[in-house]
Every structure is written in structure tokens, then in C-alpha cells.
Amino acid sequence: MRRLKTMITAGLLAASVGIGAAQAQDTPPDLRDLVGARAAGAEAALASRGYVNVRTQAGDDRKWTYWWNERRGICLSVTTMNGRFDAITRSPAPDCRPQPTTLPGPVGGPVASGRVEEIRFDRGASSATRRGVIKGYETVTYLLDVRAGQAITASLQSSNRAGYFNVTPPRANEAVFNGSISGVRYRGRAVASGKYKIEVYLMRSAARRSETARFTLDVAVNR
């Protein structure tokens, strides 16, 4: 009997370790420092990293909150127990909102609607230039039709140092290039055929102040 109890206890411990390891693997690397943190401080940290609390579900001994990052297109499910973050895992985008978008928006506020334009090259050309103006949370989204394997280059000149752009592949929820992190020049090869999105925006700090940016976007596609 004692041996049976020992085997059962060992099995339960192994299962617990396995579950903990699986949860750790599902937690985005840049958020693992928040697991185990007090909920109040951890929620503020999530907000400072661009996440917005979109809904909450309560259980008997825990609650689940869903957090959406507009710019990165990431939905998180956060489990809170005893006032601390117990687990942070990625969830499908529809769990956070019916129609997710990678467009940036104000923390705790709506996403500003923006102009959408498809870039079509002139006959015989492989590059194009677009100019425009954005203010506050306004965005401009350019659609670029490419084939898998083609090289894409894009560069932005902005009158406002807080002006950037993101690049998102077709049917993807997360940008492959985040200008606020990587700069104002992008070069990459298309991993899939379809319409790539190039989204021009202002950083939140500038958008909150309703600043304006005049920009020039140069785009090229080559074999």
C-alpha cells in the first residue's frame, strides 16, 4: 500500500511538472517575467508593453483576462489566482475580438480608422513612391500584391521622428517587421503569395498629443 501511494504521488508530481513546462513554453518569452507577479503590477506592465484588457471571465477561485496587442496582432489569455498571474498563454486572435487588426490604437480606446490603398506599379516598373499625412491615431495601410520568393524593400521618410511602418504578410495576425523596433527600412523575401500590408502610423506618445507626420514611402518588389 505504501509503495502504491508513493507511485501515485510521483505520478501526480510528474504530471504537475509537465503541465508547468507546457505553460512555460506557451508563454511569450518577453512576458515570462510576469508569471507569478502580483496582478496589479503585472497588469500595468502588460499595458506599458502595448496590451489592452478586452474582457474578463471569473471562476470560483480564479479569473481569466484576455489582452490584445494591436500592433503585434497577439491575443493573450492570463490566469490569475490568489492575486497573482498564474499563467500567460497565447490565444487565437478571435478570442480577443471578432475582427483583429494589426493597426495601432490608444491604450483603452478605439482604433482610429485609416485609409487603405493598393499599390500598383506602372507598366515595366518594379517600384513606387507614396506620400501622405497622418495625424494622431490615423493610419494609412498600403496593400502590395507579391508572389512567394520575391524580394520586398520599403523605406519611410517622416517629418515626425515618431512615424514608423509595419509589414504584415497575407493571412497573418502578426507583423514580420515592426518599425518602432527595427527602424524605417525593411528588406525581406515574401514567404507567401498574396497581399502584404504596409501600415504607416505614429507612436502612441505622439498620437496621444495629436501630432502630425508628413511621410514618403518608397516600395520595391524584385525577383
ZITAZI-V420725 format. One record per backbone hydrogen bond with DSSP energy under -0.5 kcal/mol. CO is the residue of the C=O (numbers start at 1). NH is the residue of the N-H. If there is no record, write none. Layout:
# ZITAZI-V420725
co->{CO	CO}
nh->{NH	NH}
This chain:
# ZITAZI-V420725
co->{1	2	3	4	5	6	7	8	9	10	11	12	13	14	15	16	17	18	19	20	21	22	23	26	28	28	29	31	32	34	37	38	39	40	41	42	43	44	45	46	46	47	50	52	52	55	57	62	63	64	65	66	66	67	68	68	69	69	74	75	76	76	77	77	78	78	79	79	80	81	83	84	84	85	87	89	91	92	93	93	97	106	110	115	117	118	119	122	126	128	130	132	134	135	139	140	140	141	142	143	144	144	146	147	150	151	152	153	154	155	157	160	162	164	165	166	167	167	168	169	177	177	178	178	179	184	186	188	190	194	194	196	197	197	198	198	199	200	201	203	203	204	206	207	211	213	213	214	215	216	216	217	218	219	220	222}
nh->{5	6	7	8	9	10	11	12	13	14	15	16	17	18	19	20	21	22	23	24	25	26	27	90	31	32	32	34	35	37	85	42	43	44	45	46	47	48	49	49	51	50	70	54	68	66	64	59	80	57	78	54	55	76	52	70	73	74	69	91	67	78	79	89	65	80	86	87	63	84	39	81	86	36	79	77	75	95	96	97	100	109	106	141	143	120	145	125	221	219	217	215	213	138	115	142	200	117	198	119	146	196	194	150	190	222	188	220	186	218	216	163	203	201	179	199	176	177	197	172	167	179	181	182	183	156	154	152	149	146	196	144	168	199	142	200	166	140	164	206	207	208	211	210	136	134	215	159	132	157	218	130	155	128	153	151}
